[in-house]
Amino acid sequence: MIIRAFTIAVILAAGLAASHPATANNLEFQVVEAEDRNGPQCFRRLFCVFAARQKTSIKVWAKVLTDTPLTFTMRTYNTKGVSGVIRKGPVVFDRSGVIRLAYLTAIGGGDASNYPYTYTYHPGRPDTANPDPNAVYELPFAPGRRHSVSQGQHNDNTHKKMEAYAVDWNFVVGEPVHAARGGVVAGAGGWSNSRKRGEGNFIWIRHADGTYAWYQHLRKDGVLVKRGQKVRTGQHIGFSGNTGKSSGPHLHFHVSVPTSGRYAFQTIPFRARTSKGIVDKFRSHERHRRPK
């Protein structure tokens, strides 16, 4: 359920000639935000994606709102009937400003305004992580507490593909969230009370090996740390909630790395200490207690 591919799903007009847009690292075109008839898609006050659509062309760009390093990957499909330039593959957002992503035009008088694309993002830069195979995490809640897994790993609901190793813990709103592993806060936001995708409260913690822990769906004003702050394993960092694209109150937790592949990130397996020993797989409906 958290961050996944965000899609503008559409169908291009039939009967257009086949074409394969070229790729480029840089694009030049005039940015006219007022043309984005659907409004931008914004994510956690980090960046917004705009799509200015006209019948004969479409321009896509991102407005970066922070200097937090982010890996952004845009994917395209069904490009029949359009030509032009797109920026595929990972793009690193590392300063505020505008980054142009696509400029495409219709072929043969067709309609290019419904060009489809998806994108994902992750803190950090691609291929900078070297996961420690000996790392052992604590469970992300208070010592002595026990919680059930509401959605386990490799689940057909939302924990698949790049989110295959994510775990949802059954928390009520307001329960303490603790750092499963120490590190430095790479991003945090607790301002939202929204249930919309991309607007949930969150904490990202970067570990010494370049991996990241994500704590998602925290309550409004439920984030106790800030970007750049060092945290220790087991530290109380926030309170659970039900913000963002959430099916109900819970804590979403995963460990991931930024990548240069098809998606901007990939969750990875992790081991955690429990009252019954170290566990490396988390399945739906299991209950686990954190040792005191």
C-alpha positions as CSV (number, residue, x, y, z in Angstrom):
1,M,0.0,0.0,0.0
2,I,2.5,2.9,0.3
3,I,4.6,4.3,-2.3
4,R,4.1,2.4,-5.6
5,A,3.8,3.3,-9.3
6,F,1.6,6.3,-9.8
7,T,-0.3,5.9,-13.1
8,I,-2.1,8.2,-15.4
9,A,-3.9,5.4,-17.2
10,V,-5.2,6.3,-20.6
11,I,-5.7,5.0,-24.1
12,L,-4.1,6.6,-27.2
13,A,-6.3,7.3,-30.2
14,A,-6.6,4.3,-32.5
15,G,-5.3,4.2,-36.0
16,L,-2.1,6.1,-35.5
17,A,1.2,5.1,-37.0
18,A,3.7,3.3,-34.8
19,S,6.7,5.3,-33.4
20,H,9.3,4.9,-30.7
21,P,10.2,8.1,-28.8
22,A,13.9,8.8,-28.3
23,T,15.5,9.1,-24.9
24,A,17.6,12.0,-23.6
25,N,19.1,13.2,-20.4
26,N,18.0,16.8,-21.0
27,L,15.0,18.4,-22.5
28,E,14.1,22.0,-23.3
29,F,10.6,23.4,-23.5
30,Q,8.5,26.1,-21.9
31,V,6.9,25.1,-18.7
32,V,3.3,26.3,-18.5
33,E,1.7,25.0,-15.4
34,A,-1.7,26.4,-16.1
35,E,-2.1,23.9,-19.0
36,D,-2.2,21.0,-16.6
37,R,-5.9,20.6,-16.6
38,N,-5.9,17.9,-13.9
39,G,-3.6,19.7,-11.6
40,P,-0.2,18.4,-10.4
41,Q,0.4,15.1,-8.5
42,C,2.4,16.1,-5.4
43,F,4.2,13.7,-3.0
44,R,5.0,14.5,0.6
45,R,6.1,18.1,-0.1
46,L,9.0,16.6,-2.0
47,F,8.1,17.1,-5.6
48,C,5.1,17.6,-7.9
49,V,4.6,16.1,-11.4
50,F,2.8,18.2,-14.1
51,A,1.5,17.1,-17.5
52,A,0.5,19.9,-19.8
53,R,-1.7,18.3,-22.4
54,Q,-2.8,19.6,-25.8
55,K,-4.3,17.6,-28.7
56,T,-1.0,17.7,-30.6
57,S,1.5,17.4,-27.8
58,I,2.1,16.6,-24.2
59,K,4.8,18.0,-21.9
60,V,5.7,16.3,-18.6
61,W,7.9,17.9,-15.9
62,A,8.6,17.7,-12.2
63,K,8.9,20.6,-9.8
64,V,11.3,19.6,-7.0
65,L,10.5,21.2,-3.7
66,T,13.5,20.0,-1.6
67,D,17.2,19.3,-1.7
68,T,16.7,15.8,-0.3
69,P,18.4,13.4,-2.8
70,L,15.7,11.3,-4.5
71,T,15.9,8.7,-7.3
72,F,13.0,9.1,-9.7
73,T,12.2,6.7,-12.5
74,M,9.6,7.3,-15.2
75,R,8.3,4.4,-17.2
76,T,6.3,4.7,-20.4
77,Y,4.2,2.2,-22.4
78,N,1.9,2.1,-25.4
79,T,3.8,4.9,-27.2
80,K,2.2,4.1,-30.5
81,G,1.3,7.2,-32.4
82,V,3.7,9.7,-30.7
83,S,7.2,10.9,-31.4
84,G,9.6,13.1,-29.4
85,V,11.9,12.8,-26.4
86,I,11.4,11.2,-23.0
87,R,13.7,10.8,-20.0
88,K,13.6,7.2,-19.1
89,G,15.7,5.5,-16.4
90,P,16.7,7.0,-13.0
91,V,16.9,10.7,-12.6
92,V,18.3,12.1,-9.4
93,F,16.5,15.0,-7.8
94,D,19.1,16.7,-5.6
95,R,18.0,20.4,-5.7
96,S,14.9,22.4,-5.9
97,G,13.7,23.5,-9.4
98,V,12.2,22.2,-12.6
99,I,13.2,18.9,-14.3
100,R,11.7,18.3,-17.7
101,L,10.7,14.7,-18.3
102,A,9.0,14.3,-21.7
103,Y,8.0,16.3,-24.7
104,L,6.0,14.3,-27.3
105,T,3.9,15.1,-30.3
106,A,1.2,13.2,-32.2
107,I,1.8,11.6,-35.6
108,G,-0.6,12.1,-38.5
109,G,-2.9,14.5,-36.8
110,G,-3.8,12.2,-33.9
111,D,-4.3,13.1,-30.2
112,A,-1.2,13.0,-28.0
113,S,-2.8,14.4,-24.9
114,N,-3.6,11.0,-23.4
115,Y,0.0,9.7,-23.4
116,P,0.4,7.1,-20.5
117,Y,3.2,6.9,-18.0
118,T,4.0,5.7,-14.5
119,Y,6.7,6.6,-12.0
120,T,8.3,5.7,-8.7
121,Y,10.7,7.4,-6.3
122,H,13.0,6.6,-3.4
123,P,15.4,8.6,-1.2
124,G,19.1,8.5,-2.1
125,R,20.9,7.8,-5.3
126,P,20.9,4.5,-7.3
127,D,23.4,1.7,-6.6
128,T,24.9,3.3,-3.5
129,A,23.8,0.7,-1.0
130,N,25.7,-2.4,0.2
131,P,23.3,-4.2,2.5
132,D,24.9,-5.8,5.5
133,P,24.0,-9.5,5.5
134,N,24.6,-9.7,9.3
135,A,22.3,-6.9,10.2
136,V,19.6,-7.8,12.8
137,Y,16.7,-5.4,13.3
138,E,14.4,-4.8,16.3
139,L,10.7,-4.9,15.7
140,P,9.4,-1.3,15.1
141,F,7.4,-1.1,18.4
142,A,8.0,-0.8,22.1
143,P,9.9,-3.5,24.1
144,G,7.5,-6.2,25.4
145,R,4.7,-5.2,23.0
146,R,3.2,-7.7,20.6
147,H,1.6,-7.0,17.3
148,S,0.1,-9.0,14.5
149,V,1.0,-8.8,10.8
150,S,-2.0,-7.4,8.9
151,Q,-0.3,-7.9,5.5
152,G,2.9,-10.0,5.2
153,Q,5.6,-10.2,2.6
154,H,5.0,-11.4,-0.9
155,N,1.3,-10.7,-0.7
156,D,-0.9,-10.5,-3.7
157,N,-2.6,-7.3,-2.4
158,T,0.1,-4.6,-2.5
159,H,3.3,-6.3,-1.2
160,K,4.6,-7.6,-4.5
161,K,7.2,-6.5,-7.1
162,M,9.3,-3.8,-5.7
163,E,7.4,-3.9,-2.4
164,A,7.5,-7.7,-1.9
165,Y,9.4,-7.5,1.4
166,A,7.2,-4.9,3.1
167,V,5.3,-5.7,6.3
168,D,2.1,-4.0,7.6
169,W,1.7,-4.2,11.4
170,N,-1.7,-4.0,13.0
171,F,-1.5,-0.8,15.1
172,V,-4.3,1.4,16.4
173,V,-3.9,5.2,15.9
174,G,-1.4,6.7,18.4
175,E,0.7,3.7,19.3
176,P,4.4,4.4,19.7
177,V,6.7,3.6,16.7
178,H,10.3,2.8,17.4
179,A,13.4,2.7,15.2
180,A,14.1,-0.8,14.1
181,R,17.7,0.1,13.3
182,G,19.8,3.2,14.1
183,G,20.9,5.7,11.4
184,V,20.2,9.1,10.1
185,V,16.8,10.5,9.2
186,A,16.8,11.0,5.4
187,G,13.2,12.5,5.4
188,A,10.3,13.0,7.7
189,G,6.9,14.7,7.5
190,G,4.1,14.8,10.0
191,W,1.9,17.6,8.8
192,S,-0.8,15.7,7.0
193,N,-4.3,14.5,8.0
194,S,-5.1,13.4,4.4
195,R,-6.1,9.9,3.3
196,K,-4.9,10.6,-0.3
197,R,-2.1,8.7,-2.0
198,G,1.3,10.5,-1.6
199,E,0.1,12.6,1.4
200,G,0.7,10.3,4.3
201,N,3.1,11.0,7.1
202,F,6.4,9.2,7.1
203,I,9.9,8.7,8.3
204,W,12.9,7.5,6.3
205,I,16.0,6.4,8.1
206,R,19.2,5.7,6.3
207,H,21.5,3.0,7.8
208,A,25.2,2.8,7.7
209,D,25.2,0.3,4.8
210,G,23.1,2.6,2.6
211,T,19.8,0.8,3.1
212,Y,16.7,2.7,4.2
213,A,13.9,1.9,6.6
214,W,10.4,3.3,5.8
215,Y,7.8,4.0,8.5
216,Q,4.5,5.0,6.8
217,H,0.9,6.2,7.6
218,L,1.9,8.0,10.8
219,R,-0.7,10.2,12.5
220,K,-0.8,14.0,12.0
221,D,1.9,15.6,14.3
222,G,3.0,12.1,15.0
223,V,6.6,12.4,13.8
224,L,9.2,13.1,16.6
225,V,12.3,13.3,14.4
226,K,13.5,15.6,11.7
227,R,15.7,15.2,8.6
228,G,19.4,15.0,9.4
229,Q,18.9,13.8,13.0
230,K,20.8,10.7,14.2
231,V,18.6,8.0,15.8
232,R,19.6,4.9,17.8
233,T,18.1,1.5,17.5
234,G,14.9,1.2,19.5
235,Q,14.4,5.0,19.8
236,H,10.9,6.3,20.0
237,I,10.5,8.2,16.7
238,G,6.7,8.6,16.2
239,F,3.1,7.5,16.5
240,S,1.1,5.3,14.2
241,G,-1.8,6.6,12.3
242,N,-4.0,6.2,9.2
243,T,-2.8,8.8,6.8
244,G,-2.1,8.5,3.1
245,K,-3.4,5.6,0.9
246,S,-4.3,3.3,3.7
247,S,-7.0,0.6,4.2
248,G,-7.1,1.3,7.9
249,P,-4.9,2.2,10.9
250,H,-1.5,0.3,10.7
251,L,2.2,0.8,10.4
252,H,3.8,0.0,7.1
253,F,7.5,-0.9,7.5
254,H,10.1,-2.0,5.0
255,V,13.8,-1.9,4.2
256,S,14.8,-0.9,0.7
257,V,17.5,0.5,-1.6
258,P,17.4,2.9,-4.5
259,T,18.1,1.3,-7.8
260,S,18.8,2.1,-11.4
261,G,16.5,-0.6,-12.7
262,R,12.9,-0.6,-13.9
263,Y,11.7,0.9,-10.6
264,A,13.4,3.5,-8.5
265,F,13.7,1.2,-5.5
266,Q,13.5,-2.4,-4.3
267,T,12.6,-3.7,-0.9
268,I,15.0,-6.3,0.5
269,P,14.7,-9.1,3.1
270,F,15.6,-8.3,6.7
271,R,16.0,-10.2,9.9
272,A,14.4,-9.1,13.2
273,R,14.8,-10.1,16.8
274,T,11.6,-11.5,18.4
275,S,10.8,-13.1,21.8
276,K,11.1,-16.5,20.0
277,G,14.3,-15.8,18.2
278,I,15.4,-14.1,15.0
279,V,12.8,-14.1,12.2
280,D,13.5,-13.5,8.5
281,K,10.0,-14.0,7.0
282,F,6.8,-12.2,8.0
283,R,3.5,-13.7,7.0
284,S,0.0,-12.3,7.3
285,H,-1.8,-12.9,10.7
286,E,1.4,-13.9,12.5
287,R,1.9,-12.3,15.9
288,H,5.4,-11.2,17.1
289,R,6.6,-9.8,20.4
290,R,9.5,-7.6,20.8
291,P,11.8,-8.8,23.6
292,K,12.1,-6.5,26.7
